[in-house]
Amino acid sequence: MSKTADQIVVGDRITYLAGTPVGMEKLFRNGEVVAYPISDPYTSVLWFPTRPDDAGDDTEPVWVRHDKVVDVASAVE
């Protein structure tokens, strides 16, 4: 991952761990960050509103914790 959590911006594509691991398998999803992240000052968690690739444009975003992001593809290369 070439970006840290505080460098991820709107339009970046992320791969993230969705749900909980089943056995030794992990379920990874891809999506686009659709708005500015929200920081929780009490827990030091940064949340990214993300539209999964299989979701429609009118679908509410999925909130992804910064520690669940495994890869980032920058919107501007």
Protein Blocks (a to p, Z undefined) as FASTA:
>chain_A
ZZdfklpcehiacdddehjdehjbccddddddfbdcdddfklopacdddddfkbcfklcc
ddddfklpfbdcdfbZZ
